[in-house]
């Protein structure tokens, strides 16, 4: 076995994951403090306070950090798997912060609405509760696709939402594989060695999402080009 070649392959696979995860945590330092608060909590009230604070920080910290790492993942694929610089990350962060904040607020609002609705209907109408639970599960993936559009194209807010919904529905195989891969990696890391989850998952997640987004987008562009040629 060629150990040098194997080690080089491992480094090439792990390096972008660690780089993107590091960027995500640097831009997301409030969540590092909240994680420490949860692990050192002496009672459930402190845990609940940390979780509530995490929700409040989502639009101003977690979402902009996620958008920035998605932009870096896009650049990584576009430049032939070459690392972008930290300065490039700061440029994307400043460029997309306002849009990230606005969509982050919408994301948080829908998250709360779906959660409260699921809890409410669980007591009186099980079917509707199940619908809202499904929406809760699908919501993060919808917004991950939306954030991928945000770093890829300049569109109106309505167009971002419409195109994201269309992308998920028009390319169900890629959408399903993206969901399975992201959820599967999260479960695998948690089941094997939980400390790896915060270290590896942010980077793996944005790389997977951007991979399937580009795959669906390229397929859509190719399809429309063929339709145009046939129309001529």
DABELFEN-V258071 format. One record per backbone hydrogen bond with DSSP energy under -1.0 kcal/mol. NH is the residue of the N-H (numbers start at 1). CO is the residue of the C=O. If there is no record, write none. Layout:
NH/CO ; NH/CO
//
This chain:
3/1 ; 6/2 ; 7/3 ; 8/4 ; 9/5 ; 10/6 ; 11/7 ; 12/8 ; 13/9 ; 14/10 ; 15/11 ; 18/14 ; 19/15 ; 20/16 ; 21/17 ; 22/18 ; 23/19 ; 24/20 ; 25/21 ; 26/22 ; 27/23 ; 31/28 ; 33/29 ; 34/30 ; 35/31 ; 36/32 ; 37/33 ; 38/34 ; 39/35 ; 40/36 ; 41/38 ; 47/43 ; 48/44 ; 49/45 ; 50/46 ; 51/47 ; 52/48 ; 53/49 ; 54/50 ; 55/51 ; 56/52 ; 57/53 ; 61/57 ; 63/58 ; 65/61 ; 66/62 ; 67/63 ; 68/64 ; 69/65 ; 70/66 ; 71/67 ; 72/68 ; 73/69 ; 74/70 ; 75/71 ; 76/72 ; 77/73 ; 78/74 ; 79/75 ; 80/77 ; 81/76 ; 89/85 ; 90/86 ; 91/87 ; 92/88 ; 93/89 ; 94/90 ; 95/91 ; 96/92 ; 100/96 ; 101/97 ; 102/98 ; 103/99 ; 104/100 ; 105/101 ; 106/102 ; 107/103 ; 108/104 ; 109/105 ; 110/106 ; 111/107 ; 112/108 ; 113/109 ; 114/110 ; 115/111 ; 116/112 ; 117/113 ; 118/114 ; 119/115 ; 120/116 ; 121/117 ; 122/118 ; 123/120 ; 125/121 ; 129/125 ; 130/126 ; 131/127 ; 132/128 ; 133/129 ; 134/130 ; 135/131 ; 136/132 ; 137/133 ; 138/134 ; 139/135 ; 142/138 ; 143/139 ; 144/140 ; 145/141 ; 146/142 ; 147/143 ; 148/144 ; 149/145 ; 150/146 ; 151/147 ; 153/149 ; 160/156 ; 161/157 ; 162/158 ; 163/159 ; 164/160 ; 165/161 ; 166/162 ; 167/163 ; 168/164 ; 169/165 ; 170/166 ; 171/167 ; 175/171 ; 176/172 ; 177/173 ; 178/174 ; 179/175 ; 180/176 ; 181/177 ; 182/178 ; 183/179 ; 184/180 ; 185/181 ; 186/182 ; 187/183 ; 188/184 ; 189/185 ; 190/186 ; 191/187 ; 192/188 ; 193/189 ; 196/193 ; 197/194 ; 200/196 ; 201/197 ; 204/200 ; 205/201 ; 206/202 ; 207/203 ; 208/204 ; 209/205 ; 210/206 ; 211/207 ; 212/208 ; 213/209 ; 214/210 ; 215/211 ; 216/212 ; 217/213 ; 218/214 ; 219/215 ; 220/216 ; 221/217 ; 222/218 ; 223/219 ; 224/220 ; 225/221 ; 226/222 ; 227/223 ; 228/224 ; 229/225 ; 230/226 ; 231/227 ; 232/228
//
